[in-house]
Amino acid sequence: MITAKALYASARLRSLPLSVSGVLLGSGAAYGAGVFRADIFALALLTTLLFQVLSDYANDYGDAVKGTDDEGRLGPRRAIQTGQMSAAEMKRVIVATALLSAFSSLALSVLAFGERFYLVLLFLALGGASIYAAIRYTVGARAYGYLGLGDVFVFLFFGLLSVLGSYFLYARSLDAALLLPACACGMLSTAVLNLNNMRDIQNDALKGKRTIPVRIGLRAAKRYHYALIAGGASLMLCYSLLRGEQGVKLLYVISFAPLVWHLFFVLKVRECRDFDGQLKVVALCTFAMSALFFVGEILG
């Protein structure tokens, strides 16, 4: 039986702040450029949240049917894993959430572009790609999360598409400089996935899930993680330097302080289960960076 408790168990709420970070960055840049619209902002947030929840439900289903979610998994227990929902019921939930995501994406495209039919079609295609990527991470015989390609898709969809796409909804044009915060958001979001994969490295290896940490080993995965965190922070600072920003527009730098402590913590980790608590640290710091960037643009 599908219950609110089961839906809550599968929708990993700690992933939701991270999912809207790119929208906040793109919307903040749009505010600074004088093209921000509150209605587009609200619907963009809703659409992004639906994509993320769809991904969470699909991950629950995909990992469960592949046998990855068993007693060896160190992360939070999910609905199918704990028997709160059957695989067939989760499939129905996935279909319903995908339809809601598609409808929200259509409404957002029409709201933003109106009579420009070709732009509506373009963003509908991007919305369709987002729905496909959300489902195919763990679902299907060639699920890309099991091939070590999850990092690439997170970088593209949480970073480039989220930031640049959000800005384009307002401006109907692109600013090349926004590639810097877009890549920054993508790298920090990928760091969250990398933490998840370092936590599950042993169980994933046993189940044939060939994530980046499984492929390169834990020591190299830690170095990869340091590069993602340092690279993301550096690119944001490069964007501000390029724009000559100062004062309140650098408010987002506050969010980097916990990441310094985080890197020292990762350096000392010996038990993989200890990575779990760090997922929310990086996710919330990424969200805080984006939110403070947005606030800085408003106050500035």
Buried (B, 14 or more C-beta within 10 A) or exposed (E): EBEEEBBEBBBBEEBBBBBBBBBBBBBBBBBBBEBBBEEBBEBBBBBBBBBBBBBBBBBBBBBBBBEBBEEEBBBEEBBBBEEBBBEEBBBEBBEEBBEBBBEBBBEBBBBBBEEEEEBBEBBBEBBBBBBEBBBBBBBEEEBBBBEBBBBBBBBBBBBBBBBBBBBBBBBEEEBEEBBBBBBBBBBBBBBBBBBBBBBBBBBBBEBEBBBBBBEEEBEEBBEBBEEBBBBBBBBBBBBBEEEEBEEEBBBBBEBBEBBEEBBEBBEEBEEBEBBBEBBBBBBBBBBBBBBBBBBBBEEB
